[in-house]
Amino acid sequence: MSFFRVHIPTAELLGEIAESLGYRIVDIELWRTRISTVTKLQLNENVLILKNREG
């Protein structure tokens, strides 16, 4: 994801927050790629797969 042309690693950031709340990152998978409407650059959209550490 990008905001004002600055790449933001959303899945990684959400994964860090989830880990601090007791979840474990199982995987970050590529869901799709799309082209930015402004810069015409390729952007990756990911799926963050989490598992509760207690379960």
N, CA, C and O of each residue as an XYZ file, in Angstrom:
220
protein
N       0.848     -1.163      0.000
C       0.000      0.000      0.000
C       0.898      1.231      0.000
O       2.005      1.197      0.537
N       0.425      2.311     -0.597
C       1.190      3.555     -0.555
C       0.253      4.702     -0.182
O      -0.957      4.651     -0.402
N       0.850      5.713      0.379
C       0.112      6.894      0.787
C       0.940      8.087      0.363
O       2.065      8.258      0.834
N       0.411      8.908     -0.509
C       1.165     10.017     -1.081
C       2.503      9.543     -1.637
O       3.543     10.165     -1.422
N       2.446      8.412     -2.367
C       3.592      7.827     -3.055
C       4.678      7.296     -2.130
O       5.814      7.098     -2.560
N       4.343      7.065     -0.873
C       5.282      6.470      0.082
C       4.801      5.052      0.370
O       3.670      4.845      0.808
N       5.682      4.069      0.116
C       5.317      2.670      0.343
C       5.132      2.421      1.841
O       5.977      2.805      2.649
N       4.026      1.779      2.201
C       3.746      1.423      3.591
C       3.577     -0.094      3.650
O       2.639     -0.626      3.058
N       4.474     -0.807      4.358
C       4.379     -2.266      4.446
C       3.271     -2.673      5.426
O       3.548     -3.103      6.546
N       2.040     -2.534      4.998
C       0.885     -2.706      5.867
C       0.833     -4.079      6.535
O       0.613     -4.168      7.743
N       1.030     -5.140      5.772
C       0.954     -6.494      6.341
C       2.011     -6.684      7.424
O       1.736     -7.285      8.463
N       3.212     -6.177      7.185
C       4.284     -6.322      8.171
C       3.980     -5.520      9.443
O       4.211     -5.998     10.554
N       3.468     -4.312      9.274
C       3.133     -3.484     10.432
C       1.999     -4.102     11.245
O       2.062     -4.142     12.473
N       0.971     -4.580     10.563
C      -0.137     -5.227     11.273
C       0.338     -6.514     11.946
O      -0.142     -6.865     13.024
N       1.274     -7.215     11.315
C       1.835     -8.426     11.912
C       2.563     -8.124     13.205
O       2.433     -8.870     14.175
N       3.331     -7.039     13.236
C       4.034     -6.642     14.457
C       3.045     -6.327     15.577
O       3.257     -6.709     16.728
N       1.974     -5.634     15.235
C       0.956     -5.306     16.239
C       0.295     -6.592     16.746
O       0.091     -6.767     17.948
N      -0.033     -7.480     15.817
C      -0.670     -8.746     16.199
C       0.236     -9.563     17.113
O      -0.242    -10.147     18.085
N       1.541     -9.615     16.819
C       2.473    -10.354     17.667
C       2.512     -9.778     19.075
O       2.604    -10.516     20.056
N       2.443     -8.463     19.167
C       2.467     -7.837     20.494
C       1.191     -8.139     21.282
O       1.164     -7.989     22.504
N       0.131     -8.567     20.582
C      -1.146     -8.897     21.222
C      -1.325    -10.393     21.431
O      -2.396    -10.845     21.837
N      -0.269    -11.166     21.151
C      -0.326    -12.589     21.425
C      -0.587    -13.494     20.237
O      -0.864    -14.679     20.423
N      -0.509    -12.977     19.032
C      -0.691    -13.798     17.839
C       0.665    -14.142     17.239
O       1.673    -13.500     17.534
N       0.671    -15.158     16.396
C       1.878    -15.565     15.689
C       1.616    -15.405     14.198
O       0.547    -15.775     13.714
N       2.577    -14.859     13.470
C       2.440    -14.727     12.027
C       2.709    -16.089     11.403
O       3.800    -16.642     11.542
N       1.707    -16.622     10.717
C       1.865    -17.889     10.011
C       2.480    -17.625      8.647
O       3.409    -18.317      8.230
N       1.955    -16.619      7.956
C       2.458    -16.306      6.622
C       1.934    -14.952      6.171
O       0.918    -14.459      6.661
N       2.645    -14.377      5.240
C       2.165    -13.203      4.510
C       2.195    -13.615      3.051
O       3.266    -13.805      2.474
N       1.013    -13.753      2.452
C       0.905    -14.238      1.080
C       0.472    -13.117      0.148
O      -0.310    -12.241      0.515
N       0.994    -13.170     -1.048
C       0.591    -12.215     -2.075
C      -0.832    -12.547     -2.519
O      -1.102    -13.660     -2.970
N      -1.730    -11.589     -2.392
C      -3.114    -11.782     -2.797
C      -3.287    -11.386     -4.265
O      -3.832    -12.142     -5.070
N      -2.813    -10.190     -4.590
C      -2.881     -9.719     -5.973
C      -1.900     -8.578     -6.176
O      -1.384     -7.998     -5.221
N      -1.660     -8.273     -7.421
C      -0.874     -7.101     -7.773
C      -1.778     -6.179     -8.564
O      -2.611     -6.615     -9.357
N      -1.594     -4.929     -8.332
C      -2.396     -3.959     -9.084
C      -1.514     -2.793     -9.491
O      -0.401     -2.638     -8.988
N      -2.007     -1.991    -10.385
C      -1.263     -0.834    -10.868
C      -1.812      0.417    -10.194
O      -3.019      0.658    -10.175
N      -0.891      1.207     -9.642
C      -1.271      2.457     -8.996
C      -1.889      3.401    -10.020
O      -1.390      3.534    -11.137
N      -2.972      4.049     -9.632
C      -3.644      4.957    -10.561
C      -2.849      6.240    -10.801
O      -2.958      6.852    -11.863
N      -2.056      6.642     -9.822
C      -1.308      7.896     -9.952
C       0.060      7.680    -10.600
O       0.403      8.331    -11.587
N       0.831      6.761    -10.031
C       2.211      6.580    -10.501
C       2.361      5.504    -11.560
O       3.409      5.403    -12.198
N       1.321      4.697    -11.755
C       1.338      3.569    -12.698
C       2.370      2.505    -12.311
O       2.805      1.727    -13.160
N       2.759      2.468    -11.049
C       3.684      1.458    -10.551
C       2.905      0.248    -10.051
O       1.739      0.353     -9.671
N       3.565     -0.890    -10.060
C       2.951     -2.121     -9.586
C       2.963     -2.147     -8.060
O       3.996     -1.904     -7.435
N       1.794     -2.447     -7.460
C       1.666     -2.532     -6.012
C       1.198     -3.929     -5.626
O       0.312     -4.495     -6.267
N       1.796     -4.478     -4.580
C       1.389     -5.783     -4.077
C       0.369     -5.611     -2.963
O       0.515     -4.741     -2.104
N      -0.665     -6.445     -2.982
C      -1.628     -6.505     -1.887
C      -1.505     -7.887     -1.268
O      -1.551     -8.898     -1.969
N      -1.347     -7.926      0.054
C      -1.042     -9.162      0.752
C      -2.149     -9.591      1.698
O      -2.989     -8.790      2.109
N      -2.129    -10.883      2.035
C      -3.002    -11.450      3.047
C      -2.113    -11.836      4.221
O      -1.125    -12.548      4.046
N      -2.457    -11.373      5.408
C      -1.725    -11.673      6.629
C      -2.448    -12.814      7.346
O      -3.604    -12.673      7.744
N      -1.765    -13.934      7.503
C      -2.366    -15.101      8.157
C      -1.787    -15.214      9.561
O      -0.575    -15.328      9.743
N      -2.679    -15.180     10.551
C      -2.275    -15.185     11.959
C      -2.821    -16.417     12.666
O      -3.809    -17.013     12.239
N      -2.159    -16.782     13.751
C      -2.656    -17.861     14.601
C      -2.498    -17.416     16.043
O      -1.492    -16.812     16.414
N      -3.503    -17.722     16.852
C      -3.447    -17.405     18.261
C      -2.393    -18.292     18.913
O      -2.432    -19.508     18.730
N      -1.463    -17.730     19.660
C      -0.402    -18.514     20.275
C      -0.924    -19.504     21.306
O      -0.282    -20.520     21.569
N      -2.072    -19.219     21.886
C      -2.641    -20.086     22.906
C      -3.319    -21.313     22.300
O      -3.529    -22.309     22.992
N      -3.656    -21.249     21.031
C      -4.424    -22.333     20.415
C      -3.690    -23.139     19.407
O      -4.252    -24.072     18.834
